[in-house]
Amino acid sequence: MASNYRRQYLAVSPRGAVYGVPTVLIRVLLHGDVWFELDGIEELAAAFELALSELELSDRQDPLAVVVAKFIIELAKEGERDPDKLCQGALSILRQRRG
């Protein structure tokens, strides 16, 4: 039985160009040859927003926000997709490195 389901992916070139997906805040922070399904990007963005809320940051250009986003992306590359776990994992790494 054939499926009509078509996977959609985000492609980020080494220079940071983004292909094949609507704009999502965290996509700006993705770099290198990274591929995520659209659902994965939404989960990354949700985790990023949760982390910013927990840190009481509104400036997405704040160096701390950039560091947290990179931690979220690294955890996602390892396979985690749950926004709460991505957020808490990134905040845990941040605490370890700060303390």
Number of C-alpha atoms within 10 A of each C-alpha: 3 4 5 6 6 6 8 13 17 21 21 20 15 12 9 16 13 18 12 11 14 10 11 13 16 21 22 14 16 21 17 12 12 16 16 16 14 17 14 19 23 18 20 29 20 19 27 28 21 17 24 20 11 12 13 9 14 11 11 16 10 10 10 15 20 17 14 23 28 18 21 30 27 14 18 20 13 9 10 17 20 14 22 16 15 26 24 16 19 24 19 14 13 15 10 9 8 7 5
